[in-house]
Amino acid sequence: MLLKTRSGLLESLLRQWGYAVARVTSGEHAVAVCLHNPVEAVVIDQSALAEVEHWSLAQSLKMVRSDVSVIVLLHGPVPKGEPPQAVDCMVSASNTQQLLRALKKCVQRAKAAKQLD
C-alpha cells in the first residue's frame, strides 16, 4: 500500500516488480485498508507521518495489523540508527533499489511469520 507518495512512477515500478498496490490518500484510509485487507507492507511518504496528540500513523497501522511492515520514504538523508517507534525501515525516496530490498525483506518476514502461525 502506498500513502501520499509524490510519484506515480513509484506505483508503476512496484507493479512492474510484481507487487499488488493500493493507493490511499489519508492516514484514516490506510488504517481502514489494513484493518480489512491482508496488507504485508505500507510505504508512507514522510510527510504523512506527522504525529497527532503523541500518536503516529505507523503506531495506528501496527495496532490494527501487528504484522504489517511500515516503510517510510524520506526526502533527505536517511538517519543512522534505529527508526522511530512502529517504523520498520526508512529509505531514501530517490533510491528505488533500497526500497525494493526493504520490501523483499518485509514480505519474506511476513511470510515466515504466517508459517509459524
Secondary structure as UniProt FT lines:
FT   STRAND          2..3
FT   HELIX           8..16
FT   TURN            17..18
FT   STRAND          23..24
FT   HELIX           27..36
FT   STRAND          41..45
FT   HELIX           46..49
FT   TURN            53..54
FT   HELIX           57..64
FT   TURN            66..67
FT   STRAND          69..74
FT   TURN            85..86
FT   STRAND          89..92
FT   TURN            93..94
FT   HELIX           96..116
//
